[in-house]
Amino acid sequence: MGFNGRQRLIVGGVSAALVVAACSSGEATPTESAAPDPTPTATAPANPAPATATPVQQPPGASPTLPPAIETPTAQPTIVPTPTRTPLPTFTPNATQRLGITSFITTGWKTNFEKHNVEYDEIFSAQVKDGIASVDRPTFETPDAASEWLTDRDPVVAVELNGVAKAYPLAILLWHEIVNDEIGGTPVVVTFCPLCNTALVFERVVNGEPVEFGTTGNLRNSDLIMYDRTTESWWQQITGTAIVGDLTGTQLTFVPATIVSFGDFRDAFTEGQVLSKDTGFGGLFDNNYGINPYSRYDSDTNDPFLFFGERDIRLPLMERVVGVAIGGQAKAYPFDDLKRERVVHDEIGGQAIVVFWKSGTASALDNRMIATSKDVGATGVFLTTVEGRELTFQSTDDGFTDEETGSLWNIFGKAIAGPLAGEQLEPVIHANHFWFAWVAFSPDTLIHGR
């Protein structure tokens, strides 16, 4: 979808404002504005040189969802991938001619702009390359140590992989959006797009080699566009697919992750690891962590920032939904419904699933101080079969119980008491998106209860 001259002027003005803001200092101030306030209290320095990573074996899989522009072996998510849009053809126009009408910055890039599978007029610059600095050398602390600066309500991205559990506070991800890490020997990239409320984790392995990711400063449908520092191809965060550059069409492998409260993570994983405030910038961001620079952004009455796509009014644009896709079928579960029902049994793509909702997790995009923000709750999505036995769940004051055995389960899908204690439900890839973002990339989505 194209955009007119007035929209170009708006985007250019916003880009300039954000660049200036990123270079400014001073304490962030609260605002009731519908648009996010991206002004940090400190400027992020240039990223340190990426560390040399040891190649790992890429898991086998089928062809990627989008048709690749080059011959590239890719891995498929181990569970179920979030869907991409209907595949678009890969364009190979005259790059100079095409880039002459774009509204994003091309200087300083070694990206092969001849290859892309989205229209260039869908991409908008909101920052400069690496203007939002990724965390490339993360350090971790115990949950007890993290309790000194995180409240029980603080939202974190929780990941359990290869027997290792880690939590990445949104208090930090709001300011960096990308963390390049390794969990149990697997290179991963943890991502969060504040404008879409989308937290997703991927294996950062391409063609059998680890790659490191940074921020392009660009958006498409208001969603973060990342880049890999090997080929400088551009990747859509919501889909995990390369959309510009030599790796166009390549699909990253999804890793199950969910946004939960720090208190729930600490209780479930006493030996877990929590991303510390020592993010590699010499304390430059210490006063920022815990502050929401997008004050009141998630108000139901707000408009999405830098979103020029079609507006699907089946739900309010800023409604939080759990987005799930299995077997080519996509479905959204509105948080308002989940808060009321607590447990939803459903079938998607021939798979029986259950969606859990639990109170106690603060929004990262409400008040200026995250710790005082409204309670939006946490979700988990799982297959309902354990050792060939179908289970039926209901909500209780202590968590969730299955009707078949009376076992007690937590928000992470683990049985913590009863006959099935120790059993783990198989997680389903999902994310808690704003409705406008989910439907922009899954236009044929169904809606629970509608």
C-alpha positions as CSV (number, residue, x, y, z in Angstrom):
1,M,0.0,0.0,0.0
2,G,1.4,3.3,-1.0
3,F,1.2,6.6,0.9
4,N,0.8,10.2,-0.1
5,G,3.1,13.2,0.2
6,R,1.6,14.3,3.5
7,Q,2.3,10.9,5.0
8,R,5.9,11.1,3.7
9,L,6.3,14.5,5.4
10,I,4.9,13.1,8.7
11,V,7.2,10.1,8.6
12,G,10.2,12.3,7.8
13,G,9.3,14.6,10.7
14,V,8.9,11.8,13.1
15,S,12.2,10.2,12.0
16,A,14.0,13.4,12.5
17,A,12.4,13.9,15.9
18,L,13.2,10.4,17.1
19,V,16.8,10.8,15.9
20,V,17.2,14.1,17.8
21,A,15.5,12.5,20.8
22,A,17.9,9.6,20.8
23,C,20.8,12.0,21.0
24,S,19.3,14.1,23.8
25,S,19.7,13.7,27.6
26,G,17.4,14.6,30.5
27,E,14.8,12.8,32.5
28,A,11.8,11.3,30.6
29,T,8.6,13.1,31.4
30,P,5.2,11.5,31.7
31,T,2.6,12.3,29.0
32,E,-1.0,11.6,28.3
33,S,-0.4,11.8,24.5
34,A,-1.6,9.1,22.2
35,A,1.8,8.9,20.5
36,P,4.8,7.3,22.4
37,D,7.4,9.5,24.0
38,P,10.6,7.9,22.9
39,T,13.0,10.3,24.6
40,P,15.6,8.4,26.7
41,T,17.6,9.9,29.5
42,A,20.9,8.8,27.9
43,T,22.2,8.2,24.4
44,A,23.1,4.6,23.7
45,P,26.7,4.3,22.6
46,A,27.8,2.4,19.5
47,N,27.4,-1.3,19.9
48,P,30.5,-3.3,20.8
49,A,31.9,-5.6,18.1
50,P,29.9,-8.8,18.0
51,A,31.5,-11.8,19.7
52,T,32.7,-14.7,17.6
53,A,30.2,-17.5,18.0
54,T,30.8,-21.2,17.5
55,P,28.8,-22.7,14.6
56,V,26.0,-25.0,15.5
57,Q,24.1,-27.6,13.6
58,Q,20.9,-26.2,12.1
59,P,17.9,-28.5,12.8
60,P,16.4,-30.0,9.6
61,G,13.0,-28.7,8.4
62,A,10.8,-28.0,5.5
63,S,11.0,-25.1,3.1
64,P,10.2,-21.6,4.6
65,T,6.8,-20.1,4.5
66,L,7.7,-17.4,2.1
67,P,9.5,-18.3,-1.2
68,P,13.2,-17.6,-0.7
69,A,15.0,-15.3,-3.1
70,I,18.0,-17.5,-3.0
71,E,18.7,-21.2,-2.4
72,T,18.8,-21.3,1.4
73,P,18.3,-24.3,3.7
74,T,16.1,-23.1,6.6
75,A,14.7,-24.5,9.8
76,Q,11.1,-24.8,10.7
77,P,9.8,-24.0,14.2
78,T,9.9,-27.0,16.5
79,I,6.3,-26.5,17.4
80,V,4.0,-24.2,15.3
81,P,5.1,-21.0,13.6
82,T,3.3,-17.7,13.8
83,P,1.9,-17.3,10.3
84,T,3.2,-14.9,7.7
85,R,1.0,-13.1,5.2
86,T,0.1,-14.6,1.9
87,P,3.5,-15.0,0.1
88,L,4.4,-12.1,-2.2
89,P,6.6,-12.5,-5.2
90,T,10.2,-11.5,-4.8
91,F,10.8,-8.2,-6.7
92,T,14.1,-7.6,-8.5
93,P,13.6,-4.1,-9.9
94,N,16.3,-1.6,-10.7
95,A,17.4,-0.8,-7.2
96,T,18.3,2.8,-7.9
97,Q,14.9,3.5,-9.4
98,R,13.1,1.7,-6.5
99,L,15.1,3.3,-3.7
100,G,14.4,6.7,-5.2
101,I,10.8,6.6,-3.9
102,T,11.3,5.0,-0.5
103,S,10.9,6.6,2.8
104,F,13.7,4.8,4.7
105,I,17.4,5.5,5.1
106,T,19.8,3.6,2.8
107,T,23.1,5.2,3.6
108,G,25.5,3.1,5.7
109,W,23.9,-0.2,4.6
110,K,25.6,-3.1,2.7
111,T,22.2,-4.7,2.2
112,N,21.3,-6.1,-1.2
113,F,18.3,-3.9,-2.0
114,E,17.7,-5.7,-5.3
115,K,16.1,-8.6,-3.4
116,H,12.9,-8.1,-1.3
117,N,9.5,-9.7,-1.1
118,V,7.5,-6.7,0.2
119,E,6.7,-3.4,-1.4
120,Y,9.3,-0.7,-0.4
121,D,6.6,1.9,0.2
122,E,5.4,-0.3,3.2
123,I,8.6,0.4,5.1
124,F,9.1,3.6,7.1
125,S,12.1,5.0,8.9
126,A,11.6,6.0,12.6
127,Q,15.2,5.8,13.7
128,V,18.7,5.3,12.3
129,K,20.5,2.0,12.0
130,D,21.3,0.7,15.6
131,G,19.7,4.0,17.0
132,I,18.1,1.6,19.4
133,A,21.1,-0.4,20.7
134,S,20.7,-4.1,21.1
135,V,22.1,-6.0,24.1
136,D,24.9,-8.2,22.7
137,R,26.7,-9.2,25.9
138,P,23.9,-9.9,28.3
139,T,24.7,-10.7,32.0
140,F,22.3,-12.4,34.3
141,E,21.5,-12.6,38.0
142,T,19.5,-14.7,40.4
143,P,15.8,-14.1,40.9
144,D,16.6,-13.1,44.5
145,A,19.1,-10.5,43.3
146,A,16.6,-9.2,40.6
147,S,14.0,-8.8,43.4
148,E,16.0,-5.7,44.5
149,W,14.8,-3.8,41.5
150,L,11.9,-5.7,40.0
151,T,8.5,-5.9,41.6
152,D,6.4,-9.1,41.5
153,R,4.1,-7.4,38.9
154,D,6.9,-6.5,36.5
155,P,6.4,-8.1,33.1
156,V,9.2,-10.4,31.8
157,V,9.7,-12.5,28.7
158,A,10.1,-16.0,30.0
159,V,11.9,-18.7,28.0
160,E,12.8,-22.3,29.0
161,L,15.1,-24.1,26.6
162,N,17.4,-27.1,27.0
163,G,16.6,-27.2,30.7
164,V,17.6,-23.6,31.3
165,A,15.0,-20.9,32.2
166,K,15.7,-17.2,31.6
167,A,13.6,-14.0,32.2
168,Y,14.1,-10.8,30.2
169,P,12.4,-7.8,31.9
170,L,10.4,-5.6,29.6
171,A,11.8,-2.8,31.7
172,I,15.1,-3.4,29.8
173,L,13.6,-4.6,26.4
174,L,11.6,-1.3,26.1
175,W,15.0,0.5,25.7
176,H,16.9,-2.1,23.5
177,E,14.2,-4.3,21.8
178,I,16.8,-7.0,20.9
179,V,18.9,-9.2,23.1
180,N,21.4,-11.6,21.4
181,D,21.9,-14.5,23.8
182,E,22.5,-18.2,24.2
183,I,20.3,-20.5,26.2
184,G,21.5,-24.0,27.0
185,G,23.9,-23.9,24.1
186,T,21.4,-22.6,21.6
187,P,22.0,-19.1,20.1
188,V,18.8,-17.1,20.4
189,V,17.5,-13.6,19.8
190,V,14.9,-12.2,22.2
191,T,12.9,-9.4,20.6
192,F,10.2,-7.0,21.8
193,C,8.4,-4.4,19.6
194,P,6.8,-1.9,22.0
195,L,4.6,-0.4,19.3
196,C,2.9,-3.8,18.7
197,N,3.4,-5.3,22.2
198,T,4.9,-8.3,20.5
199,A,7.6,-10.4,22.3
200,L,9.0,-13.2,20.2
201,V,12.1,-15.4,20.6
202,F,14.0,-17.1,17.7
203,E,17.0,-19.3,17.2
204,R,19.5,-17.0,15.6
205,V,21.0,-19.6,13.3
206,V,21.0,-19.1,9.5
207,N,22.6,-21.6,7.1
208,G,23.9,-23.5,10.1
209,E,25.8,-20.5,11.5
210,P,25.0,-18.2,14.4
211,V,24.1,-14.6,13.4
212,E,23.7,-11.5,15.5
213,F,20.8,-9.1,15.1
214,G,20.4,-5.3,15.5
215,T,17.7,-2.7,14.9
216,T,17.3,-1.2,11.4
217,G,15.3,1.8,12.7
218,N,12.6,0.9,10.3
219,L,9.0,-0.2,10.7
220,R,6.5,-2.1,8.6
221,N,2.9,-2.1,9.8
222,S,4.4,-0.4,12.9
223,D,6.4,-3.6,13.6
224,L,10.1,-3.8,14.3
225,I,12.4,-4.6,11.4
226,M,15.6,-6.2,12.5
227,Y,18.8,-6.9,10.5
228,D,21.4,-9.6,10.7
229,R,25.0,-8.3,11.0
230,T,26.3,-10.9,8.6
231,T,24.5,-10.1,5.4
232,E,22.6,-7.0,6.7
233,S,19.3,-8.6,5.4
234,W,16.2,-7.1,7.0
235,W,13.8,-9.3,9.0
236,Q,10.2,-8.8,10.0
237,Q,9.9,-9.4,13.8
238,I,6.3,-10.6,13.8
239,T,6.9,-13.3,11.2
240,G,10.6,-14.0,11.8
241,T,11.2,-13.8,8.0
242,A,13.8,-11.9,6.0
243,I,12.0,-9.4,3.7
244,V,14.9,-7.5,2.2
245,G,18.5,-8.6,1.2
246,D,20.3,-11.7,0.2
247,L,18.4,-13.8,2.8
248,T,15.0,-12.7,1.6
249,G,12.4,-15.4,2.3
250,T,14.5,-17.2,4.9
251,Q,12.5,-18.2,8.0
252,L,13.9,-18.2,11.6
253,T,13.0,-20.9,14.0
254,F,10.5,-19.8,16.7
255,V,11.3,-20.6,20.4
256,P,8.3,-20.8,22.8
257,A,8.2,-17.7,25.0
258,T,5.6,-15.8,26.9
259,I,5.1,-12.6,28.9
260,V,4.5,-13.3,32.6
261,S,5.0,-11.5,35.9
262,F,8.5,-11.6,37.5
263,G,6.8,-13.1,40.6
264,D,5.4,-16.0,38.6
265,F,8.8,-16.6,37.0
266,R,10.6,-16.5,40.3
267,D,8.2,-18.9,41.9
268,A,8.4,-21.4,39.1
269,F,12.1,-21.2,38.4
270,T,14.0,-20.7,41.6
271,E,17.2,-21.6,39.8
272,G,16.3,-19.4,36.8
273,Q,18.4,-16.5,35.4
274,V,17.2,-12.9,35.0
275,L,18.7,-10.4,32.6
276,S,20.5,-7.8,34.8
277,K,20.8,-4.1,34.3
278,D,24.4,-4.5,33.5
279,T,23.7,-4.5,29.7
280,G,27.1,-3.4,28.5
281,F,26.6,0.4,28.4
282,G,28.5,1.4,31.6
283,G,25.3,2.2,33.5
284,L,24.2,4.7,31.0
285,F,20.7,3.3,31.0
286,D,20.4,2.4,34.6
287,N,18.0,5.3,35.4
288,N,15.8,4.4,32.4
289,Y,15.1,0.8,33.3
290,G,11.7,0.6,34.8
291,I,10.5,3.8,33.1
292,N,8.0,3.5,30.2
293,P,8.9,6.0,27.4
294,Y,5.6,5.2,25.7
295,S,3.4,6.5,28.5
296,R,-0.3,5.7,28.0
297,Y,0.4,4.1,24.6
298,D,-1.8,1.1,25.2
299,S,-4.9,3.1,25.9
300,D,-7.9,1.7,24.0
301,T,-8.6,5.1,22.5
302,N,-5.1,5.6,21.0
303,D,-4.2,5.1,17.4
304,P,-1.2,2.8,16.6
305,F,2.0,4.8,16.0
306,L,3.3,4.9,12.4
307,F,0.7,2.4,11.2
308,F,-0.7,3.1,7.7
309,G,-2.2,-0.3,6.9
310,E,-5.9,-1.2,6.6
311,R,-7.9,-0.9,9.9
312,D,-9.8,-4.1,10.8
313,I,-12.5,-2.8,13.1
314,R,-13.7,-6.2,14.3
315,L,-11.9,-5.3,17.5
316,P,-10.4,-2.0,18.9
317,L,-7.0,-1.5,17.2
318,M,-5.2,-1.4,20.5
319,E,-6.9,-4.5,22.1
320,R,-4.5,-7.1,23.3
321,V,-5.0,-10.5,21.7
322,V,-3.2,-13.8,22.0
323,G,-2.3,-14.7,18.4
324,V,-2.1,-18.5,17.6
325,A,-1.6,-20.2,14.2
326,I,-1.6,-23.9,13.6
327,G,-1.9,-25.8,10.3
328,G,-2.5,-22.6,8.2
329,Q,-5.3,-21.4,10.5
330,A,-4.9,-18.3,12.6
331,K,-7.0,-17.2,15.6
332,A,-7.0,-14.3,18.0
333,Y,-8.1,-14.5,21.6
334,P,-9.0,-11.1,23.0
335,F,-7.7,-10.4,26.5
336,D,-11.1,-9.0,27.6
337,D,-12.5,-12.5,26.9
338,L,-9.6,-14.3,28.5
339,K,-9.9,-12.2,31.7
340,R,-13.5,-13.3,32.0
341,E,-13.1,-16.9,31.0
342,R,-9.6,-17.6,32.4
343,V,-9.4,-21.0,30.5
344,V,-10.4,-21.4,26.8
345,H,-10.4,-24.8,25.1
346,D,-10.3,-24.7,21.3
347,E,-9.2,-26.5,18.2
348,I,-7.0,-24.9,15.6
349,G,-5.7,-26.7,12.5
350,G,-6.9,-30.0,13.9
351,Q,-5.0,-29.5,17.2
352,A,-6.7,-29.3,20.6
353,I,-5.3,-26.4,22.6
354,V,-5.9,-24.6,25.8
355,V,-5.3,-20.9,26.6
356,F,-4.6,-19.9,30.2
357,W,-5.0,-16.4,31.6
358,K,-3.7,-15.3,35.0
359,S,-3.9,-11.9,36.7
360,G,-0.9,-10.2,38.3
361,T,1.2,-9.0,35.3
362,A,1.6,-5.2,34.8
363,S,1.4,-3.5,31.4
364,A,4.8,-2.2,30.2
365,L,3.0,0.5,28.1
366,D,0.6,2.1,30.5
367,N,2.0,4.4,33.3
368,R,5.4,6.1,33.2
369,M,6.5,3.7,35.9
370,I,5.9,0.2,34.9
371,A,5.5,-1.1,38.5
372,T,2.4,1.1,38.9
373,S,0.8,0.2,35.6
374,K,-2.5,-1.6,35.1
375,D,-2.8,-5.3,35.4
376,V,-3.2,-6.9,32.0
377,G,-2.5,-10.5,33.1
378,A,-0.4,-13.2,31.6
379,T,-1.2,-16.0,29.1
380,G,0.0,-19.5,28.2
381,V,-1.0,-21.6,25.3
382,F,-0.5,-25.4,25.2
383,L,-1.6,-28.7,23.6
384,T,-4.0,-30.5,25.9
385,T,-2.6,-34.1,25.6
386,V,-0.3,-35.6,28.1
387,E,1.1,-39.1,27.3
388,G,-1.8,-39.7,24.9
389,R,-4.4,-38.6,27.4
390,E,-6.7,-35.6,26.7
391,L,-7.1,-33.2,29.6
392,T,-9.8,-30.7,30.4
393,F,-8.8,-27.6,32.4
394,Q,-10.5,-25.1,34.7
395,S,-9.3,-22.1,36.6
396,T,-8.8,-22.1,40.4
397,D,-7.6,-19.6,42.9
398,D,-4.2,-21.4,42.9
399,G,-3.8,-21.8,39.2
400,F,-5.4,-24.4,36.9
401,T,-6.6,-27.9,37.5
402,D,-7.4,-30.8,35.1
403,E,-10.8,-32.5,35.6
404,E,-9.4,-36.0,34.9
405,T,-6.8,-36.2,37.8
406,G,-7.3,-33.0,39.8
407,S,-3.6,-32.1,39.3
408,L,-2.6,-28.4,39.8
409,W,-0.9,-26.6,36.9
410,N,0.8,-23.2,36.7
411,I,0.8,-20.5,34.0
412,F,3.8,-22.3,32.4
413,G,1.8,-25.4,31.7
414,K,3.6,-27.5,34.4
415,A,1.9,-29.7,36.9
416,I,3.1,-28.7,40.4
417,A,0.8,-30.9,42.5
418,G,-1.3,-34.0,42.2
419,P,-1.0,-37.3,40.3
420,L,0.6,-35.6,37.3
421,A,3.1,-33.5,39.2
422,G,6.2,-32.9,37.1
423,E,4.4,-33.3,33.8
424,Q,4.8,-30.5,31.2
425,L,2.2,-29.5,28.6
426,E,3.7,-28.9,25.2
427,P,3.8,-25.1,24.6
428,V,2.3,-23.6,21.4
429,I,4.0,-20.6,19.7
430,H,2.0,-17.5,20.5
431,A,2.4,-13.8,21.3
432,N,0.4,-11.1,23.0
433,H,-0.1,-8.6,20.2
434,F,-2.1,-5.5,19.8
435,W,-5.0,-6.4,17.5
436,F,-3.9,-4.1,14.6
437,A,-0.5,-5.8,14.4
438,W,-1.8,-9.3,14.6
439,V,-4.4,-8.8,11.9
440,A,-2.0,-6.8,9.6
441,F,0.1,-10.0,9.3
442,S,-2.8,-12.5,9.6
443,P,-5.6,-10.8,7.7
444,D,-7.7,-14.0,7.6
445,T,-7.6,-14.6,11.3
446,L,-10.6,-15.8,13.2
447,I,-11.6,-14.3,16.5
448,H,-12.6,-16.3,19.6
449,G,-16.2,-15.7,20.5
450,R,-17.0,-13.8,17.3
